[in-house]
Amino acid sequence: MKVNTKALVFAVTLLMVSASVIALTAGGSIDSALTDNDARKKPPPPPPEPVEWNKADLQPMMPWWNDVIDVEKQSYTGAGSVVVIIDTGLVANWRDYFPEENILTEYSRSYTQLLGIDNVAYDADTEGHGTACTGTIIGYRLDSDTDYWINGVAEDTKIVMLRCLYWIGGSGRNRITSTQMLDNWAECINYARSLKSGALLSYNMVISMSLGYSESNANLDNAVSAAEADGIVVSTSAGNEGPGADTTAYPANLADTTSVAACGYIGLTESYGLTGIWTDTPEDNFANVFLSDFSSRGKVDVAAVGQNLILPYYGGYYYISGTSFSCPQTSGVYALMFESHGAQSVAWLESYLQSTAMDLGYTIYEQGAGFVQADAAT
């Protein structure tokens, strides 16, 4: 695919900073390092053989990135909520990572396929970004010498995956403009709204968008506003253009979205191996939590973990960073809040999330109201 050099590509529209592959054996070492642009060029490996497994048979482990927001100190699981993820889709072997019952396959779609841009189904993605976002929310099976279940934020939440247009460029009839891309994001939101008023009426809904661009779009503005009016939370990545001022991406800079900045944890910014995933972080001590340099500044509502998580990706598990992952972590917390507080308005939910966040000492343009706390929010 030819790409317009002036347009945003995968590394930018999908708000991920970096991804490097990890070999999850007892030692847990990095085999190689790839930027996300390199990941696009890498030829796809053959699809792995499907694995039979049962979540109940796996040893559950709380990852440090959910420990630090105190997921383990509350009892909610996100039951009764659905998170609609607008992203790249799921990898073909997603069933190796996630329980089938969590993914609402009958409502998931590939707009790149429906629009005739490519023939990639929602569950045939070769990027991995949407899979990583899914694992952030509901957790995932970790395939190593011993299999583990890595706890998610909201493990009983249902997922609808919408593969969207997430790049600009190309040639001929398959060329994608910025307007087409943003219009498609609006179309995805409006489809989610139709589910909320129809087939998924009984669910509370969060839309999770780890996407961003530098231009605005009237159709997307209207779709976001309409979603809030429908009681649907739209959780968005603030962007990875920090530390400069006024760098929040669109649509995170809209008043009707929750814009999420990214944080890291001192001592867990480099390779930490398999057992480092479940590093126990001190309770009620946030001295080691810091705002990531790459996290965009400007219109920010809250912050969550977005630096150096280990998540399922295309072809394995990766150390991965970006507001792409602080966004779905916050989406998962919203699912917990719906279960705890019921079908409140979006304004009430965001206000309560902010009022219970931990002040890390940064400005509101950097951290928003502060660092999300799952137990306090529920």
Backbone hydrogen bonds, N-H to C=O, Kabsch-Sander energy under -0.5 kcal/mol:
donor,donor_aa,acceptor,acceptor_aa,energy
7,A,4,N,-1.7
12,V,9,V,-2.2
13,T,9,V,-2.5
14,L,10,F,-1.3
15,L,13,T,-0.7
15,L,210,S,-1.3
16,M,14,L,-3.0
17,V,321,S,-2.7
18,S,321,S,-1.1
19,A,34,L,-0.9
20,S,319,Y,-2.4
21,V,32,S,-0.7
22,I,317,Y,-2.7
23,A,29,S,-3.1
24,L,22,I,-0.8
25,T,23,A,-1.8
29,S,23,A,-0.9
31,D,21,V,-0.5
31,D,29,S,-0.6
32,S,21,V,-0.5
34,L,19,A,-0.8
39,A,35,T,-1.9
40,R,36,D,-1.1
41,K,37,N,-1.0
41,K,38,D,-0.5
42,K,38,D,-1.3
53,W,51,V,-0.5
57,D,54,N,-1.9
58,L,55,K,-1.7
59,Q,147,D,-0.8
61,M,149,W,-2.9
64,W,277,I,-2.9
66,N,63,P,-1.3
67,D,63,P,-2.2
68,V,64,W,-2.5
70,D,67,D,-1.8
71,V,66,N,-2.3
73,K,70,D,-0.8
74,Q,71,V,-1.3
81,S,78,G,-1.6
82,V,204,N,-2.6
83,V,158,K,-3.0
84,V,82,V,-0.6
84,V,206,V,-3.0
85,I,83,V,-0.7
85,I,160,V,-2.6
86,I,84,V,-0.6
86,I,208,S,-2.1
87,D,85,I,-0.7
87,D,162,L,-2.4
90,L,122,Y,-3.6
92,A,125,D,-0.6
94,W,91,V,-1.5
96,D,93,N,-2.2
97,Y,94,W,-1.7
98,F,94,W,-2.5
102,N,99,P,-1.6
103,I,99,P,-0.6
103,I,100,E,-1.1
104,L,102,N,-0.6
104,L,159,I,-3.0
105,T,103,I,-1.8
107,Y,104,L,-1.4
108,S,104,L,-0.8
108,S,105,T,-0.5
109,R,161,M,-1.8
111,Y,109,R,-0.5
111,Y,163,R,-3.3
112,T,163,R,-0.5
114,L,110,S,-2.4
115,L,111,Y,-2.3
116,G,113,Q,-1.3
117,I,112,T,-2.0
118,D,112,T,-1.9
121,A,119,N,-0.7
124,A,121,A,-1.7
125,D,90,L,-2.6
132,A,128,G,-2.2
133,C,129,H,-2.1
134,T,130,G,-2.0
135,G,131,T,-2.4
136,T,132,A,-1.6
137,I,133,C,-1.3
138,I,134,T,-2.4
139,G,135,G,-1.4
140,Y,150,I,-1.7
141,R,97,Y,-2.3
142,L,148,Y,-3.1
143,D,141,R,-0.6
144,S,142,L,-0.8
148,Y,142,L,-1.9
149,W,59,Q,-2.5
150,I,140,Y,-3.0
150,I,148,Y,-0.6
151,N,61,M,-2.8
151,N,149,W,-0.7
152,G,138,I,-0.6
153,V,136,T,-0.9
153,V,137,I,-0.9
154,A,137,I,-2.8
156,D,77,T,-2.7
157,T,77,T,-0.6
157,T,154,A,-1.4
158,K,81,S,-2.3
159,I,102,N,-3.0
160,V,83,V,-2.1
161,M,159,I,-0.5
162,L,85,I,-2.9
162,L,160,V,-0.5
163,R,109,R,-3.1
163,R,161,M,-0.6
164,C,87,D,-2.7
164,C,162,L,-0.6
166,Y,164,C,-0.6
168,I,8,L,-1.2
169,G,176,I,-2.3
170,G,2,K,-2.2
174,N,171,S,-1.3
175,R,172,G,-1.6
176,I,169,G,-3.3
181,M,177,T,-2.2
182,L,178,S,-2.6
183,D,179,T,-2.8
184,N,180,Q,-1.9
185,W,181,M,-1.7
186,A,182,L,-2.0
187,E,183,D,-2.2
188,C,184,N,-2.5
189,I,185,W,-2.1
190,N,186,A,-2.6
191,Y,187,E,-2.2
192,A,188,C,-2.3
193,R,189,I,-2.4
194,S,190,N,-1.8
195,L,191,Y,-1.8
196,K,192,A,-2.3
197,S,193,R,-1.8
198,G,195,L,-0.8
200,L,195,L,-2.8
201,L,198,G,-1.6
203,Y,200,L,-1.9
204,N,80,G,-2.4
206,V,82,V,-2.2
207,I,233,V,-3.5
208,S,84,V,-2.7
208,S,206,V,-0.5
209,M,207,I,-0.6
209,M,235,S,-3.0
210,S,86,I,-0.5
210,S,208,S,-0.6
211,L,209,M,-1.0
212,G,13,T,-1.5
213,Y,250,Y,-2.0
221,D,217,N,-2.6
222,N,218,A,-2.5
223,A,219,N,-2.1
224,V,220,L,-2.5
225,S,221,D,-2.2
226,A,222,N,-2.5
227,A,223,A,-2.2
228,E,224,V,-2.1
229,A,225,S,-2.0
230,D,226,A,-1.5
231,G,228,E,-1.8
232,I,227,A,-2.7
233,V,205,M,-1.7
233,V,231,G,-0.5
235,S,207,I,-3.0
235,S,233,V,-0.6
236,T,258,T,-3.1
237,S,209,M,-1.6
238,A,260,V,-2.5
242,G,294,F,-2.9
244,G,241,E,-0.7
247,T,297,R,-2.8
248,T,297,R,-1.2
249,A,238,A,-3.0
250,Y,213,Y,-2.7
253,N,249,A,-1.3
254,L,251,P,-2.1
257,T,254,L,-1.4
258,T,234,V,-2.6
259,S,257,T,-0.7
260,V,236,T,-2.2
260,V,258,T,-0.5
261,A,259,S,-0.5
261,A,302,V,-2.7
263,C,304,A,-1.9
264,G,290,F,-2.5
266,I,288,N,-3.0
268,L,265,Y,-2.4
276,G,272,Y,-0.8
277,I,273,G,-0.6
277,I,274,L,-1.6
278,W,275,T,-0.8
279,T,276,G,-1.7
281,T,279,T,-0.7
285,N,282,P,-1.0
289,V,286,F,-1.3
290,F,264,G,-2.0
292,S,262,A,-2.3
295,S,292,S,-1.1
296,S,239,G,-2.6
297,R,244,G,-0.9
298,G,365,Y,-2.5
300,V,298,G,-1.2
301,D,259,S,-2.5
302,V,259,S,-1.7
303,A,370,G,-2.5
304,A,261,A,-1.9
306,G,263,C,-2.7
307,Q,263,C,-1.1
308,N,306,G,-0.5
309,L,320,I,-2.1
311,L,309,L,-0.6
311,L,318,Y,-2.3
313,Y,316,G,-3.4
314,Y,127,E,-0.7
315,G,313,Y,-0.7
316,G,313,Y,-0.8
317,Y,22,I,-0.6
318,Y,311,L,-2.7
319,Y,20,S,-2.8
320,I,309,L,-2.8
321,S,18,S,-2.2
322,G,306,G,-3.6
324,S,15,L,-2.5
325,F,322,G,-1.9
326,S,322,G,-0.8
327,C,323,T,-1.7
329,Q,325,F,-1.4
330,T,326,S,-1.7
331,S,327,C,-2.2
332,G,328,P,-2.3
333,V,329,Q,-1.6
334,Y,330,T,-2.3
335,A,331,S,-1.6
336,L,332,G,-1.8
337,M,333,V,-2.3
338,F,334,Y,-2.4
339,E,335,A,-1.7
340,S,336,L,-2.2
341,H,337,M,-3.6
342,G,338,F,-1.9
344,Q,342,G,-2.3
349,L,345,S,-2.4
350,E,346,V,-2.8
351,S,347,A,-2.2
352,Y,348,W,-2.5
353,L,349,L,-2.6
354,Q,350,E,-2.4
355,S,351,S,-2.3
356,T,352,Y,-1.3
357,A,354,Q,-1.1
358,M,371,F,-3.0
359,D,357,A,-0.5
360,L,358,M,-0.5
366,E,363,T,-1.5
367,Q,363,T,-2.7
368,G,363,T,-0.6
368,G,364,I,-0.6
369,A,301,D,-3.0
370,G,367,Q,-1.7
371,F,358,M,-3.3
372,V,303,A,-2.9
374,A,69,I,-2.7
375,D,69,I,-0.6
377,A,373,Q,-2.0
378,T,374,A,-1.0
